[in-house]
Amino acid sequence: MTELPLAITFEAFTNVGFWSGVLVTAGIYAVVTLGLQLNVGYTGIVNFGQAGFMAVGGYTMAILVLEAGISFWLAMPLAVLVTMAFGILIGLPSLRLRADYFAIVTLAMAEVVRLSAQNAQGLTGGNKGLYCNFEGVEQTCFDDAWKSLTNPFLEWVEGFWPDVDPLFPLLLAVWATVVVGIFALNYIQRTPWGRVLRAVREDEDAARALGKNTLLYKLQSLAISAMFGALSGFFLALFLTTIQPDDYEPIVTFYAFGVLVLGGLASYKGVAIGAVLLWTLLEGMRFVELPITEERTAALRFALVGLVLILLMAFRPQGLFGKKEEMVLGR
Amino acid sequence: MAAEDNGRDLLAIDGIVKRFGGIRAVDGAGFSVAAGSVTALIGPNGAGKTTLFNLITGFEQPDSGSVRFDGEEVAKQPAYAIARRGMVRTFQLTRALAAMPVLDNMMLAAPEQPGERLRNVLLRPRAVRAREREVREQAEELLEVFGLREKADDYAGTLSGGQRKLLELARALMARPRMLLLDEPMAGINPTLGRRLLDHIQRLRSEEGMTFLFVEHDMEVVMNHSDRVIVMAEGRVIAAGEPHQVRADPAVVDAYLGSPA
């Protein structure tokens, strides 16, 4: 059979498992980018370290469960607190710097976290990563509690939807987090607190001259962003069923920025839609059959996503849901 | 030079020094501003007026010297804390928050809004909303006074240069200051708007006893609208007194025109 150029296989529309994975990935990126939106879109601080916060959250949770024997459900809030504290620790010295220096510091921070995880093998398992603890009589894994909660639910769903994918419970949890996150962030954004944040974005000196402790607001913004980073770190760990340094490379943060730019600055809704679009585009193109080798198709996917972002910048720089006035007047 | 024995001084500055590298931008300047007065700060370009403003309001830290506001030392305090004490400044280049509506610019400046703390946003939403209603009313009243009422919902970035100056003054008033420091309030605005700005200053002084310190280059404004004039040159105060005294001071003439030799 001769291959048609640019044909799309029907598998693209019927593969439930594949698309469940894409939607979970998109949801994880939506969660992590919500924090980025708060920082970049509403506070004017350019945070290039979201992958680092994801890693701190994920590793802390897994270490607490596997090494300290703490319950998964308690380990998560503790890991969120640790990640937020870490964010404040990073922000205290660096948020006094100019925006571009702060960006460099956060990027470096994320890499320090990743490389530390790679080398602190006693605690993190090095490149093998963390999943289960085989030392005890009974093997414990960090997602045991998650599975024992969601497996009965999954069986119940299978009763009337036999084709359901095992990722379904995670998919629901991730997107519930996205929806709640969007509502919560939109709520606090409309309060006087959110107004001060916007003022910091517009002109920090003007805000200080009106009696606002701008460093405090930037720290809070970063801490909340770190919280969303930690949450997405948990979801990524549950999705991959392992925590490895490679999953927290700077490219993760840059994908999140792609989502941010696609959805538009200063719109939380745009983050969710941008995440779905970016990942549908990236993953959906696996099904486009081109008369070239698979590796080349894989490379082409990223080139095409890049092209989409370039066209977006050229013709709709505010993104899909950003406000053009705010973009033009803000500068 | 600071007159600490005089209880009527709201602001007293003494021996302020600020170096940038080898340059002494402010070199031991000192003066005081009486409560309820309008004081002009003048001097040739590079005399250190704007740097002095930054030092007084905490935007820069002095190398030495003291700044006392209402009897309290504020020289090492951060800018936001000084503003909260009631000494509020405007900037030479207006700092309208361009991508925010005019009304939000105003409401931002209101003090004692519990909703600016995240904790209260979550735990005391009713107190936040009640204060927000008060603040909105005050903001709308002030916009009315300054002739900006119909611009309330426009982005501040769409205002003309003169309107931005008015907005910045109105916004500073929302902060309920006891003293206002205006850096070149008349620069770049048309005479009609300038007139209105001066009327507002005189009214606020006489009706509310507000204290003003302003930097200005327009000598007509300085001579006719201030109680006292302070003249700076090369980082020091070279003369201070009533407008007619200062005008006749040979040191002032020298500073502006250059002394022979």
HADDOCK unambig.tbl for C-alpha pairs under 7 A between the chains (distance, minus, plus):
assign (segid A and resid 191 and name CA) (segid B and resid 115 and name CA) 6.54 0.50 0.50
assign (segid A and resid 191 and name CA) (segid B and resid 121 and name CA) 6.99 0.50 0.50
assign (segid A and resid 192 and name CA) (segid B and resid 115 and name CA) 5.19 0.50 0.50
assign (segid A and resid 192 and name CA) (segid B and resid 116 and name CA) 5.05 0.50 0.50
assign (segid A and resid 193 and name CA) (segid B and resid 115 and name CA) 5.87 0.50 0.50
assign (segid A and resid 193 and name CA) (segid B and resid 116 and name CA) 4.08 0.50 0.50
assign (segid A and resid 193 and name CA) (segid B and resid 117 and name CA) 6.10 0.50 0.50
assign (segid A and resid 193 and name CA) (segid B and resid 118 and name CA) 6.36 0.50 0.50
assign (segid A and resid 195 and name CA) (segid B and resid 108 and name CA) 6.67 0.50 0.50
assign (segid A and resid 196 and name CA) (segid B and resid 108 and name CA) 6.57 0.50 0.50
assign (segid A and resid 199 and name CA) (segid B and resid 97 and name CA) 6.53 0.50 0.50
assign (segid A and resid 202 and name CA) (segid B and resid 97 and name CA) 5.58 0.50 0.50
assign (segid A and resid 202 and name CA) (segid B and resid 98 and name CA) 7.00 0.50 0.50
assign (segid A and resid 202 and name CA) (segid B and resid 99 and name CA) 6.98 0.50 0.50
assign (segid A and resid 203 and name CA) (segid B and resid 97 and name CA) 6.46 0.50 0.50
assign (segid A and resid 206 and name CA) (segid B and resid 95 and name CA) 5.97 0.50 0.50
assign (segid A and resid 208 and name CA) (segid B and resid 79 and name CA) 5.99 0.50 0.50
assign (segid A and resid 208 and name CA) (segid B and resid 80 and name CA) 4.79 0.50 0.50
assign (segid A and resid 209 and name CA) (segid B and resid 79 and name CA) 6.34 0.50 0.50
assign (segid A and resid 209 and name CA) (segid B and resid 80 and name CA) 5.96 0.50 0.50
assign (segid A and resid 209 and name CA) (segid B and resid 83 and name CA) 6.03 0.50 0.50
assign (segid A and resid 209 and name CA) (segid B and resid 88 and name CA) 6.45 0.50 0.50
assign (segid A and resid 209 and name CA) (segid B and resid 89 and name CA) 6.36 0.50 0.50
assign (segid A and resid 210 and name CA) (segid B and resid 80 and name CA) 6.66 0.50 0.50
assign (segid A and resid 210 and name CA) (segid B and resid 83 and name CA) 6.05 0.50 0.50
assign (segid A and resid 210 and name CA) (segid B and resid 88 and name CA) 6.87 0.50 0.50
assign (segid A and resid 210 and name CA) (segid B and resid 109 and name CA) 5.52 0.50 0.50
assign (segid A and resid 210 and name CA) (segid B and resid 175 and name CA) 6.66 0.50 0.50
assign (segid A and resid 211 and name CA) (segid B and resid 80 and name CA) 3.88 0.50 0.50
assign (segid A and resid 211 and name CA) (segid B and resid 81 and name CA) 6.16 0.50 0.50
assign (segid A and resid 211 and name CA) (segid B and resid 83 and name CA) 4.85 0.50 0.50
assign (segid A and resid 211 and name CA) (segid B and resid 84 and name CA) 5.11 0.50 0.50
assign (segid A and resid 212 and name CA) (segid B and resid 80 and name CA) 5.29 0.50 0.50
assign (segid A and resid 213 and name CA) (segid B and resid 80 and name CA) 5.67 0.50 0.50
assign (segid A and resid 326 and name CA) (segid B and resid 99 and name CA) 4.72 0.50 0.50
assign (segid A and resid 329 and name CA) (segid B and resid 98 and name CA) 5.56 0.50 0.50
assign (segid A and resid 329 and name CA) (segid B and resid 99 and name CA) 5.24 0.50 0.50
assign (segid A and resid 329 and name CA) (segid B and resid 157 and name CA) 5.62 0.50 0.50
assign (segid A and resid 330 and name CA) (segid B and resid 98 and name CA) 5.68 0.50 0.50
assign (segid A and resid 330 and name CA) (segid B and resid 99 and name CA) 4.97 0.50 0.50
